[in-house]
């Protein structure tokens, strides 16, 4: 699933290409009847046509396109969705939506598993308002994060995946941040001391910044706004490295299930 670095990479790539462009035509595949969550697919296509894109923003794992009529087009890529810009049309497998812009270029949305969702809303808050703070927000420090964890007995890995605690983190970067911070993924969140929470927040920011610098992580279907895969999969330290040596101590990496999600860690460095 695209996480914060992947969605932010797409946002940065799309911004200079689509800002101030007008959507001239919208096509939604009949094979993707659930893609438009609100309003109806017919209204979505009709009301988006002719609208000018004022910006490309991001909130957590959501892309937000403010429009010239005050509404917002919201895109959530979910597990296998991709959104990229093309000047040659959208000749793609699993194409679910196509948006023709006034310069003759296209925004192409493909999604093998058809789990992605789109909205066209007057107010984005009902969709993204429950998200927690952004990891890079200056207002997010160890102290308020520790307060958010103090009564949580769930494993810290599960808490990191809770978008109400911190927005944008998924399975890859939760594992990588916990490794960097030296914290076992099964530790109850409330058991972390303030110094450990500070260390974890710093680790979260470090691994996200590294992934951004590498254009995101492409283990499966993720590509950026130009259709290119990221390269951070070559730099992960524990994720999907079961049985391989820990880069710090050479102990084989362990895989376990935490909250139903495959979780990778070093039993020595994260004791």
C-alpha positions in Angstrom: 0.0 0.0 0.0 1.4 3.4 -0.8 2.3 5.2 2.4 3.3 8.7 3.1 6.6 8.7 1.1 4.9 7.2 -1.9 1.9 9.5 -1.9 4.1 12.6 -1.2 6.4 11.6 -4.1 3.3 11.4 -6.4 2.1 14.8 -5.1 5.4 16.5 -5.8 5.6 15.0 -9.3 2.0 16.0 -10.2 2.1 19.5 -8.8 4.0 21.3 -11.6 2.2 19.2 -14.3 -1.5 19.7 -13.3 -1.7 22.8 -11.2 -4.0 25.4 -12.9 -5.0 22.8 -15.5 -8.7 22.2 -16.3 -10.3 18.8 -16.5 -12.0 18.5 -19.8 -13.3 15.0 -19.7 -13.6 12.2 -17.1 -14.0 8.5 -17.7 -14.6 5.9 -15.0 -14.4 2.2 -16.0 -17.6 0.2 -15.7 -15.3 -2.5 -14.2 -14.7 -0.2 -11.2 -18.2 0.4 -9.8 -17.0 1.2 -6.3 -14.2 3.6 -7.2 -16.3 6.7 -6.7 -17.4 6.7 -3.0 -19.2 10.0 -3.3 -21.3 11.3 -5.0 -22.6 8.8 -7.7 -20.2 8.0 -10.5 -22.4 9.9 -13.0 -22.4 13.1 -10.8 -18.7 12.7 -10.1 -17.9 12.7 -13.8 -20.3 15.5 -14.7 -19.3 17.8 -11.8 -15.6 17.3 -12.1 -15.6 18.1 -15.9 -14.7 21.7 -16.5 -13.1 22.3 -13.1 -9.7 23.8 -12.7 -7.1 22.2 -10.4 -5.8 24.8 -8.0 -3.3 22.7 -6.2 -2.2 19.2 -5.2 -2.1 18.5 -1.5 -1.7 15.5 0.8 -3.1 14.5 4.1 -1.8 11.2 5.4 -2.2 8.8 2.6 -4.8 10.9 0.8 -4.2 13.1 -2.3 -6.4 16.2 -2.3 -7.1 18.4 -5.4 -8.7 21.7 -4.4 -10.9 22.9 -7.3 -11.9 26.4 -8.6 -15.5 26.0 -7.4 -14.5 25.4 -3.7 -14.9 21.7 -3.7 -12.1 19.1 -3.3 -11.4 16.0 -5.3 -9.9 13.4 -2.9 -8.0 10.2 -4.0 -7.0 7.3 -1.8 -4.8 4.8 -3.6 -5.3 2.0 -1.1 -3.2 -1.1 -1.8 -2.5 -1.2 -5.6 -3.8 2.2 -6.9 -1.5 4.4 -8.9 -2.1 7.9 -10.4 0.3 9.2 -13.0 0.5 11.8 -15.7 0.9 11.0 -19.3 1.1 12.9 -22.6 0.5 9.7 -24.7 -2.8 8.6 -23.3 -3.6 5.9 -20.8 -2.7 2.5 -22.4 -2.3 0.7 -19.1 -3.4 -2.7 -17.6 -6.1 -2.4 -14.9 -7.0 1.2 -16.0 -9.9 2.3 -13.9 -10.2 6.0 -14.6 -8.9 8.6 -17.1 -8.9 12.4 -16.8 -8.2 14.5 -19.9 -6.6 17.9 -19.1 -6.8 21.1 -21.2 -3.2 20.8 -22.4 -4.0 17.4 -24.0 -2.3 15.4 -21.3 -4.0 12.8 -19.0 -4.1 11.7 -15.5 -4.3 7.9 -15.5 -5.6 5.8 -12.6 -4.9 2.1 -12.5 -5.7 -0.3 -9.7 -5.4 -4.1 -10.0 -7.4 -4.9 -6.9 -9.9 -2.1 -7.3 -9.7 -1.0 -3.6 -8.9 2.7 -4.2 -11.6 5.3 -3.6 -12.4 8.8 -4.9 -14.6 11.5 -3.5 -15.8 14.9 -4.8 -16.9 16.9 -1.7 -17.7 20.4 -0.5 -15.7 19.8 2.7 -12.8 17.3 3.0 -13.0 17.1 6.8 -15.5 14.2 7.0 -13.0 12.2 5.0 -9.6 13.3 6.5 -10.6 15.1 9.7 -10.0 12.1 12.0 -6.4 11.7 10.9 -3.7 12.3 13.5 -0.8 14.8 13.1 1.6 14.6 10.2 4.9 13.0 11.2 6.9 16.1 10.0 4.6 18.6 11.7 6.6 21.0 13.9 3.8 20.8 16.4 4.3 17.0 16.8 6.9 16.4 19.6 7.6 13.5 21.8 5.5 14.8 24.7 2.1 14.9 23.0 2.9 11.6 21.3 3.7 10.1 24.7 0.4 11.4 26.0 -1.4 9.7 23.1 0.3 6.4 24.0 0.0 6.5 27.8 -3.2 4.5 28.0 -2.8 2.3 25.0 -2.0 -1.3 25.9 -1.9 -2.5 22.3 1.5 -3.4 20.7 3.3 -0.3 19.6 3.4 -1.6 16.0 -0.4 -1.6 15.9 -0.5 1.9 17.4 1.8 3.2 14.7 -0.6 1.8 12.0 -3.5 3.7 13.7 -4.0 6.7 11.4 -5.6 8.6 14.3 -2.4 8.6 16.2 0.0 9.6 13.4 -1.1 10.0 9.7 0.6 8.3 6.8 2.6 5.4 8.4 1.9 1.9 7.1 3.5 -1.5 7.5 6.8 -0.8 5.8 7.8 2.3 7.7 6.4 1.1 11.1 8.8 -1.8 11.0 11.7 0.3 9.8 11.2 3.0 12.4 10.8 0.5 15.3 14.1 -1.2 14.2 15.9 2.2 14.0 14.6 3.1 17.4 15.5 -0.3 18.9 11.9 -1.0 20.1 10.3 -4.4 19.9 7.1 -4.3 17.8 5.1 -6.2 20.5 5.9 -3.8 23.3 2.7 -2.3 24.8 2.6 1.3 23.6 2.0 2.5 27.2 5.3 0.9 28.4 7.4 3.3 26.3 9.2 6.0 28.3 9.4 9.5 27.2 12.9 9.1 25.9 11.9 6.1 23.9 9.0 8.0 22.4 11.3 10.8 21.4 13.7 8.2 19.8 10.8 6.6 18.0 9.5 9.9 16.6 13.0 10.7 15.4 13.3 7.3 13.8 9.9 7.7 12.0 11.1 11.0 10.5 14.4 9.6 9.5 13.0 6.5 7.7 10.3 8.6 6.0 12.9 11.1 4.8 15.1 8.4 3.5 12.2 6.8 1.5 11.3 10.2 0.1 14.8 10.7 -1.1 14.6 7.3 -2.9 11.3 8.1 -4.5 9.3 5.6 -2.4 9.3 1.8 -2.0 8.3 -0.4 -4.9 7.8 -4.0 -3.7 4.7 -4.5 -5.8 2.7 -2.0 -7.9 3.7 1.4 -6.7 5.0 3.9 -9.4 5.4 7.6 -9.2 3.6 10.3 -11.1 5.7 9.5 -14.2 5.1 5.7 -14.0 8.6 5.0 -12.5 9.1 2.7 -9.5 10.8 3.9 -6.4 14.1 2.5 -5.2 13.8 2.4 -1.4 13.2 -1.4 -1.4 17.0 -1.7 -1.9 17.7 0.2 1.4 15.2 -1.3 3.9 16.9 -2.8 7.0 14.3 -5.4 8.2 11.1 -5.3 6.1 10.7 -8.5 4.1 14.1 -9.6 5.1 13.1 -12.7 7.1 16.1 -15.0 7.8 18.6 -12.5 6.4 21.3 -11.0 8.7 20.5 -7.9 10.7 22.6 -5.0 9.3 23.7 -4.2 12.8 24.3 -7.5 14.6 24.0 -10.2 12.0 21.1 -12.0 13.9 18.6 -13.4 11.4 15.6 -11.1 11.0 12.4 -12.6 12.5 8.9 -12.4 11.0 5.8 -12.4 13.2 2.1 -11.4 13.0 1.1 -8.3 14.8 -2.5 -7.3 14.5 -2.8 -9.6 11.4 0.1 -7.8 9.7 3.5 -9.4 8.8 6.1 -7.7 11.0 9.8 -7.9 10.7 12.3 -7.2 13.4 15.7 -8.1 15.0 15.2 -10.1 18.2 18.6 -9.0 19.4 18.5 -5.2 18.6 14.8 -5.0 19.5 14.8 -7.2 22.6 
